[in-house]
Amino acid sequence: MTRYSHLTPAVAQALELPKSERITFCQTDRWIGYTRATQILDQLDQLLTYPRSLRMPNLLVVGRSGNGKSSIIEHFTNRHPVLMTESGSPIAQILRIEMPETPDETELWSTLLWALAISHREKDPASIKKRQAKSVLQYANVRLLVIDEFNNLTNAGKAAGDLLAAIKGLSNELKISIVAAGTQAAINALNSDPQMKSRFEPTALDRWKLNSEYLRFLASYEQLLPLAEPSQLASRELAPKLYGMAGDTIGGTVKLLKAASAHAINTGVERITAPVLDDLGWTRLGDWDAVARVV
């Protein structure tokens, strides 16, 4: 395997797979603990071990769409799976939900109940669902409620105040911390309740730059792509091209690398090169308006 020193041992073994399976391997999500992600994970771990108190600390993770918020949240929740005590009682330290697209209080409680695998009557009033949700959250020993797509709260209109009050009440009554994740609109969603907003510590996922952190990310990601030849993604030739094509979000870069590695396998090139990237006919998110103008 020394020939494939540009790959991790497990990925080098994947070179023996058929083309179709190698492409699937390339398209599977991978975790790379870059600096900002690791810092946010540390903040989340601190919340999880915070002693129950009258005023629990909360965290707001804000970033552009496609910049890794949901990946960090998913990695964090996967590190803390549901456990069972000797008596058979569940310990689900973390519950993750998504704020409904058009939320109201009754929809929020239904979302919580479904996440807890509790069947219920959708048409029941919010008060009944709330009692059910609180009871199960206590039984499961949930310590941290993670609400992804928190920016959807801006779609709630006048109901936004009731939703924030419900979330605040849940945190107060059960003494659990809230982690909200979303785009910049998530900040606007909290503006309607200054008291609630004061309980959140905001933390941002900055836009990526063509710097040493980006180069380290490319070098790490290359080790996870089952290509027989080294691509040198962090080189002077490829790194600026990748950044220019993918834009300043981690999601854009990952999407581009998945497509490029699949093309490299299909064509037999076995590495990502400038011509391979040119062959993709790539349109990054910021260029969609230009595409719309020519059709």
C-alpha positions as CSV (number, residue, x, y, z in Angstrom):
1,M,0.0,0.0,0.0
2,T,3.0,2.3,0.1
3,R,2.2,3.4,-3.4
4,Y,-1.0,4.9,-2.1
5,S,0.6,6.9,0.7
6,H,-1.6,9.9,-0.3
7,L,-4.6,8.0,1.1
8,T,-5.6,6.7,4.5
9,P,-5.2,2.9,4.8
10,A,-9.0,2.3,4.8
11,V,-9.4,4.5,1.7
12,A,-6.5,2.8,-0.1
13,Q,-8.4,-0.5,0.4
14,A,-11.4,1.0,-1.3
15,L,-9.4,1.2,-4.5
16,E,-10.1,-2.5,-5.0
17,L,-13.8,-1.8,-5.3
18,P,-15.6,-1.6,-8.6
19,K,-15.9,1.9,-10.2
20,S,-19.6,2.3,-9.2
21,E,-18.8,1.5,-5.6
22,R,-15.8,3.8,-5.5
23,I,-17.9,6.6,-6.8
24,T,-20.5,6.0,-4.1
25,F,-17.6,6.0,-1.6
26,C,-16.5,9.4,-2.9
27,Q,-20.1,10.8,-2.6
28,T,-20.5,9.7,1.0
29,D,-20.2,12.5,3.5
30,R,-17.0,12.6,5.5
31,W,-16.1,14.4,8.6
32,I,-12.9,16.6,8.8
33,G,-12.4,18.4,12.0
34,Y,-11.2,21.8,10.8
35,T,-10.4,24.5,13.4
36,R,-13.7,26.3,13.6
37,A,-15.7,23.1,13.7
38,T,-13.6,21.8,16.5
39,Q,-14.1,25.0,18.5
40,I,-17.9,24.8,18.1
41,L,-17.9,21.2,19.1
42,D,-16.0,22.2,22.3
43,Q,-18.7,24.8,23.1
44,L,-21.4,22.2,22.6
45,D,-19.6,19.7,24.9
46,Q,-19.5,22.4,27.6
47,L,-23.2,22.9,27.3
48,L,-23.9,19.2,27.6
49,T,-22.0,19.0,30.9
50,Y,-23.3,22.3,32.3
51,P,-25.0,21.7,35.7
52,R,-28.8,22.2,35.7
53,S,-29.6,25.7,36.9
54,L,-32.3,28.4,36.9
55,R,-30.9,30.1,33.8
56,M,-29.3,27.6,31.4
57,P,-26.8,28.9,28.8
58,N,-27.8,28.6,25.1
59,L,-25.8,28.8,21.9
60,L,-26.7,30.2,18.5
61,V,-24.6,28.8,15.6
62,V,-24.9,31.1,12.6
63,G,-23.5,30.7,9.1
64,R,-24.4,31.0,5.4
65,S,-26.3,28.2,3.8
66,G,-24.0,25.3,2.9
67,N,-21.2,26.4,5.3
68,G,-21.3,23.4,7.6
69,K,-23.7,24.1,10.4
70,S,-25.8,21.0,10.0
71,S,-22.7,18.8,9.5
72,I,-21.3,20.0,12.8
73,I,-24.6,19.4,14.6
74,E,-25.0,16.0,13.1
75,H,-21.4,15.0,14.1
76,F,-22.1,16.2,17.6
77,T,-25.3,14.3,18.0
78,N,-23.7,11.1,16.5
79,R,-21.0,11.3,19.2
80,H,-23.7,11.1,21.9
81,P,-26.1,8.3,20.9
82,V,-29.1,7.1,23.0
83,L,-28.0,4.8,25.8
84,M,-29.9,2.5,28.1
85,T,-29.5,2.2,31.9
86,E,-29.4,-1.2,33.6
87,S,-33.1,-0.8,34.4
88,G,-34.0,-0.2,30.7
89,S,-34.5,3.6,31.0
90,P,-33.3,5.6,28.0
91,I,-30.7,8.3,28.3
92,A,-30.9,10.6,25.3
93,Q,-28.7,13.5,26.3
94,I,-29.3,15.3,23.0
95,L,-32.5,15.8,21.0
96,R,-32.1,17.3,17.5
97,I,-35.0,18.7,15.5
98,E,-35.5,21.1,12.6
99,M,-37.7,24.1,13.0
100,P,-40.7,23.5,10.7
101,E,-40.8,25.6,7.5
102,T,-44.0,27.4,8.5
103,P,-43.9,26.9,12.3
104,D,-46.5,27.5,15.0
105,E,-46.6,26.2,18.5
106,T,-48.6,23.1,17.9
107,E,-46.3,22.2,14.9
108,L,-43.3,22.6,17.1
109,W,-44.6,20.2,19.8
110,S,-45.5,17.7,17.1
111,T,-42.0,17.9,15.7
112,L,-40.6,17.3,19.1
113,L,-42.8,14.3,19.7
114,W,-42.0,12.7,16.3
115,A,-38.3,13.2,17.1
116,L,-38.9,11.3,20.3
117,A,-40.7,8.5,18.4
118,I,-43.9,9.3,20.2
119,S,-47.1,8.8,18.2
120,H,-49.8,11.4,18.9
121,R,-52.8,13.0,17.4
122,E,-51.8,15.8,15.2
123,K,-55.0,17.7,15.8
124,D,-54.6,17.8,19.5
125,P,-54.2,21.3,21.0
126,A,-50.7,22.6,21.8
127,S,-51.3,22.3,25.5
128,I,-51.8,18.5,25.3
129,K,-48.8,18.0,23.0
130,K,-46.7,20.2,25.3
131,R,-47.5,18.0,28.3
132,Q,-46.6,14.9,26.3
133,A,-43.3,16.4,25.1
134,K,-42.2,17.6,28.5
135,S,-43.0,14.2,30.1
136,V,-41.0,12.3,27.5
137,L,-38.1,14.8,27.6
138,Q,-37.8,14.3,31.3
139,Y,-38.1,10.5,31.1
140,A,-35.3,10.4,28.4
141,N,-33.1,12.6,30.5
142,V,-32.6,15.1,27.6
143,R,-30.1,17.8,28.6
144,L,-29.7,19.6,25.3
145,L,-32.3,20.5,22.6
146,V,-30.8,21.3,19.2
147,I,-33.0,23.2,16.8
148,D,-31.6,23.3,13.3
149,E,-33.0,25.7,10.6
150,F,-33.9,28.1,13.3
151,N,-34.1,30.8,10.7
152,N,-37.5,29.3,9.7
153,L,-38.8,31.1,12.7
154,T,-39.0,34.2,10.6
155,N,-41.8,32.5,8.6
156,A,-44.0,32.3,11.7
157,G,-45.2,35.9,11.6
158,K,-47.2,36.8,14.8
159,A,-46.7,33.2,16.1
160,A,-43.0,33.8,16.5
161,G,-43.4,35.3,19.9
162,D,-45.4,32.3,21.1
163,L,-42.8,29.9,19.7
164,L,-40.0,31.7,21.5
165,A,-42.0,31.8,24.7
166,A,-42.6,28.0,24.4
167,I,-38.9,27.3,23.8
168,K,-37.9,29.6,26.7
169,G,-40.5,27.9,29.0
170,L,-39.2,24.5,28.1
171,S,-35.6,25.5,28.9
172,N,-36.7,27.0,32.2
173,E,-39.0,24.2,33.4
174,L,-36.7,21.3,32.4
175,K,-33.4,23.1,32.9
176,I,-32.1,22.2,29.5
177,S,-29.9,24.2,27.2
178,I,-31.0,25.2,23.7
179,V,-28.7,25.1,20.7
180,A,-30.2,27.0,17.7
181,A,-28.5,26.8,14.3
182,G,-29.4,28.7,11.2
183,T,-28.6,31.4,8.7
184,Q,-28.3,35.1,9.6
185,A,-32.1,35.2,9.6
186,A,-31.9,33.3,12.9
187,I,-30.5,36.4,14.6
188,N,-33.5,38.4,13.2
189,A,-35.8,35.7,14.6
190,L,-34.5,36.4,18.1
191,N,-34.8,40.1,17.9
192,S,-38.6,39.9,18.8
193,D,-37.7,38.7,22.3
194,P,-34.7,40.6,23.7
195,Q,-34.8,38.6,26.9
196,M,-34.6,35.3,25.1
197,K,-31.9,36.8,22.8
198,S,-29.8,37.7,25.8
199,R,-29.7,34.0,26.8
200,F,-27.9,33.0,23.6
201,E,-24.2,33.2,22.9
202,P,-23.8,33.8,19.2
203,T,-21.0,31.9,17.4
204,A,-20.4,32.4,13.7
205,L,-19.1,30.0,10.9
206,D,-17.1,32.5,8.9
207,R,-16.9,32.4,5.1
208,W,-13.9,30.4,3.9
209,K,-10.9,32.2,2.5
210,L,-8.1,30.9,0.3
211,N,-5.7,30.6,3.3
212,S,-3.7,27.9,5.2
213,E,-6.9,26.6,6.8
214,Y,-8.4,26.0,3.4
215,L,-5.3,24.3,2.1
216,R,-5.2,22.0,5.2
217,F,-8.8,21.1,4.5
218,L,-8.1,20.2,0.9
219,A,-5.1,18.1,1.9
220,S,-7.2,16.2,4.5
221,Y,-10.1,15.7,2.1
222,E,-7.7,14.3,-0.6
223,Q,-6.8,11.5,1.8
224,L,-10.4,10.4,1.8
225,L,-11.0,10.1,-2.0
226,P,-10.2,6.7,-3.4
227,L,-8.2,7.9,-6.4
228,A,-5.1,5.9,-7.4
229,E,-3.0,8.9,-8.1
230,P,-2.3,11.9,-5.9
231,S,-4.2,15.1,-7.0
232,Q,-2.2,17.6,-4.9
233,L,-5.4,19.5,-4.2
234,A,-3.6,22.0,-2.0
235,S,-1.1,22.9,-4.7
236,R,-0.6,26.4,-6.2
237,E,-2.3,25.2,-9.4
238,L,-5.4,23.6,-8.0
239,A,-6.3,25.3,-4.7
240,P,-7.1,28.7,-6.2
241,K,-9.0,27.0,-9.0
242,L,-11.1,25.0,-6.6
243,Y,-11.8,28.0,-4.4
244,G,-12.8,30.1,-7.4
245,M,-15.2,27.4,-8.7
246,A,-16.6,26.3,-5.3
247,G,-17.0,29.7,-3.6
248,D,-16.5,30.6,0.0
249,T,-18.6,27.8,1.7
250,I,-17.3,24.4,2.8
251,G,-20.4,22.8,1.2
252,G,-19.5,24.2,-2.2
253,T,-16.0,22.8,-2.0
254,V,-17.2,19.4,-0.8
255,K,-19.8,19.2,-3.6
256,L,-17.2,20.1,-6.2
257,L,-14.7,17.5,-4.9
258,K,-17.4,14.8,-4.9
259,A,-18.2,15.6,-8.6
260,A,-14.6,15.9,-9.7
261,S,-13.5,12.6,-8.0
262,A,-16.4,10.8,-9.6
263,H,-15.5,12.2,-13.0
264,A,-11.8,11.2,-12.5
265,I,-12.9,7.7,-11.8
266,N,-15.2,7.4,-14.7
267,T,-12.7,8.8,-17.2
268,G,-9.8,6.7,-15.8
269,V,-7.7,9.8,-15.0
270,E,-7.6,8.7,-11.3
271,R,-6.8,12.1,-10.0
272,I,-8.4,15.6,-9.9
273,T,-6.7,17.9,-12.4
274,A,-7.5,21.3,-13.9
275,P,-8.9,19.7,-17.1
276,V,-11.1,17.4,-15.0
277,L,-12.5,20.4,-13.2
278,D,-13.0,22.2,-16.5
279,D,-14.9,19.2,-17.9
280,L,-17.5,19.5,-15.2
281,G,-19.3,22.5,-16.6
282,W,-19.5,23.7,-13.0
283,T,-21.9,26.5,-11.9
284,R,-21.5,27.7,-8.4
285,L,-24.4,29.0,-6.3
286,G,-23.4,32.7,-6.8
287,D,-23.6,32.3,-10.6
288,W,-27.2,31.1,-10.8
289,D,-28.5,34.6,-11.7
290,A,-26.1,34.7,-14.7
291,V,-27.5,31.3,-15.8
292,A,-31.1,32.5,-15.4
293,R,-30.4,35.5,-17.7
294,V,-29.4,33.4,-20.7
295,V,-32.3,30.9,-20.7
